[in-house]
């Protein structure tokens, strides 16, 4: 069996919980993940014994500037924005900017980040899914923009009736190809995984794939598999993602970009987790618990 080494870091995952809150006020409050020193115990202050192992450098992304966010070009006018915990993506097309997701924590700086690299106006906004922590800042997008979502996401947004998550003006069922100026995004829905309506967002020219709340490059999934709605669908999403021809992966969380190898590691981890859970269930003997109970004190 081919063995892979997985960076297992539970602390931040547990602190962040999942990105599943439909409540706009439910954004987790955590420190950015981009500074190794800030996330490591200082052994010198603890008598030479660290309270926990330091976060491996491989799990960390670039340092977040004092402005509170980082904006950087991935390839050919496709950019990502991160505050070290959440991520957004946008493309400058020559005919306007297409934005994918507006996390609540990034939204106050999102238009500023876009304006720092292009003078083009924002003309389109794509919802990855409906959860407020990832798209609850969509209210900063100009009202005249085209808002796009998979139809299940659109229904959930309508039900939420949140002014910070405008109802989509364009919806689709399975696949939607968005062409604006010189850029193309392919939006695919392959069934429920993390959330009904959670889509694969693929930029073929840049070989970039975005899939939110499924893979967390360099980290284990947040607790309860990031609050996934459909566990079999969540497992299947890894193989579905690997079916795309991509080099760079954007997962919506943590402070760095991912690669195909990150997805392979995440897939291997899940299968090891599944096998370990199955083995534990088979080995579990409930009679060992019953034997320790006091029959006189039910």
N, C-alpha and C positions, 0 to 999 in steps of 0.2 A: 504494500500500500504506500502510495506517495504521501509523505508527511509534509505538512505545511506549518509554519509558525504563525500563530495568530496573536496579535497584540490584544490582550484581554485587560480592559480597563473598565471596571464596573462603576466606580465612584461617580463620574460625571454622568454616565447613563442613568443611574438611579436619581441623581439630583435633577436632571433635566426632565425625568419622567418621559412621557411620550408626547408626540406632537398631535394629540388627538382631541384637544379641547375645542369644543364648538363655542365656548364662552370667550368673547373677545378679551376679557380681563384675565384669562387663564395663562398668559404667557409665562413660562418659567423665568425666575430671576436667578441667574448664575453668572459667574465670571467667565470671560472669554477663555477659549482653550488654546490660544496661540502663544502663550508664554510658558516655556518649560520651567523656568525658575519659580514662577508663581504657583505652579501646580505640584512642586516637589517639596517634600518635607526637608527642613534644614537640620541635618544631623548634628551640626555644631551646637544648635540651641537645645538639643535634647540628649545631652550627654553622650553623643556619638551614635545614638540609635534613632534611625528615622522612624516616624510613625507609620509610614507606608512607603512602598517603592515609588520612585519617581515615574512620572508618565514618560514612556519611551518617546524618543525624538521622532520615531517613525509615525507616531500618532498625531503629531502636532503640525500645524500649518504655519504660514508666514506670520510674523509679528504684526499685530493690528496697530496701525498708526494712532496717534493721539486723538485724531478726529473721531475715532470710535468705529471706523469701518475701513475696509480695504477694497479697492476696485482695481481689477487687473484684466488685461486682455488674455484670453485663452488662445484664440487663433482667429485670424481673418475677421476682425471686428465683432467677434463674440466675446462678451465680458462676463465675469462673475463678480458679485459683491458679497462680502462676508463681514460679520462682526466677531467671528471666531466661534459662534454657536449656530447661527442660521446663515442661509445662503439664498441669493437671488441670481438670476441670469438675464442678460439683455443683449440684443443684437442691434447694431447700427446698420441700416439697410441702404442708405442713400435716399430713401423716401420716407423716413421716419424710424423711430425706435420701437422694437418689439420687446416687451418686458415679460418675463416669466416669474411669477410669484412676487409678493411684497410682504415679507415677514414683518410682524409688528415691531420687532426690535430694530429693524433696518429702515423701515418706512420713513422715519423723520429725516434720513440722510439720502434716501434713494434717488430723488430727482437731482440732488446736489452731486451724487456720485456719477449719474449719467451725464450731467452737464460738464463734468470735469474732463470727459473724453470725447464728447460730440455736441454739436449745437443743434442736432436734429430734434424735433419734437417727438414726444411719445405718442404713437398712433394706435398701438395694439397692446393688449394685456392678455396673457394666457394664465388660467388657473390650473395648477397641477392637480389640486383637489380642493375640498371646501374648508379644511381646518383653519381656524382663525389665526393660529400662531404662524402659519406660512403665508396666508393671503389676507390677513386682517388689516393690512396696511394699504390695500388696493384703493382706498378712498383718496390717496394722494395722486392717483393717476387722473389726468385730465378727463372730464366728463364726456368729452367728444370722442374719446378713443373707442375702439372696438374691443369689447370684452368677450373672450372665447373660453368655453368650457365644455367638457363632456356632459351629456344630458343628465346623468345622475347627479353630477356636481351642481349643475344648474338648478335642479329640483331642491337639493339640500340648501343651496344659497337662497332660493326663494323662500323656503320655510324659515330660514334663520332671520330673514328681514333685517339684515345688518347694513346700515348705510356705509360702513367701512369696507363692505364686500359687495360692490354693485352687482346686480343681476346681469348675467351674460347677455349679450346681444346676438351672439352667434353660438350655436350648439351643434354637436355632432354625436353620432352613435358609436361607430367603430374607429374610423380614420378620418383625419382632416389634414390636408396639406396647405399650409399657410405660406404664400409667396408674397413678399413685400420688397420692392426694389430688387436688389441683387441677392437677397437672402431667402432661404427656405427652411421652414420648420415642419417636421412631420409629427403629428400628434396621434398617438395610437392608444386605444383602450382594449385591453385583453382580458377584462373581467376584474372582479373585486380582488384586491390584495390588502394593502393597508387600510384603504377606505373605498367605498363605492365611488366610482368615477376617477380614481387615481390613475393618471395617464403616464405613458412614456413620451418624452419630448426629445426628438432626435434632430440634430443639425447635421445633415449628411455632408455638406461641404467642409465643415470643420471637424467632422468625426467626433462629435460630442453628444453624449447621452445624459439626459437628466431624468431621474426617477426619485421621487421624494419619499422619505420615511421608510425606506426598505433596506438600503445598504448604507452603512456609516463607516467610510473608509478609515481603517486603522483602529476601529473601535468595535466592541460587541454591540448588538442592538440594545436600544434602551429597554427598560423593563417591560415585560409582557410582549416581547417582540415589537416594541414601539407602539403598543396598544393596537395591534393589528386587528382588523375586523374579521378577516378570513385567513386562518392559518395555512390551509392548503394552497390558497391563492398567493399568500405571501411567499411560500416555498417556491411555487411555480414561477413567480416574478423574477427570481434569480436566473433561471434558465432562459426565460423570455428576454431578459435584458442582455444576456450573453449572445443572443441571436442577432444583435445589432453589430454593425461594423463600426466600432468606436475605439478611440484611444483614451479619451478623457471622460470621466464620470462626475456628475454633480448630483449629490444626494440630498441637498437641502439642509443638512446639519453638519456639525463639526467644522474645524477650521482649515481643512485642506481639500483639494480635489482628489479624485480617485482614478484608478486605472482598471483595466480588465483583470489584472491579478488581484486587486482588492475585491472584486466581485467573486472571483474563484475562491478566495480565502473565506469570504462571508458564506458562500454556498457550502464549503467543506465544514465550516463551523456549525451550521445549522444541521447538517446531516450527522455530525458527531453528537450534537446536542440531542437530536431525535433518538439516535441509537442508545445513548447513555440513559435517557429517560425510559426507553422501552426495557432496557436491561434492569433498571432499578425497580420498575413495576413488576417484572417477572420474578425478581428476587424477594420482593416484599411479602412477608408473611404476617397478616393481620393478627394471627393467633398469638404472636409474641407480645403484642400490645394487650390483648384481652387477658393474658395470663397474669399481667401485673395489676389488674384491677381488683378491687375489694368487692367481692360478691355481696357482702353484708352492707355495703354502702354504694348502691347503684346510682 
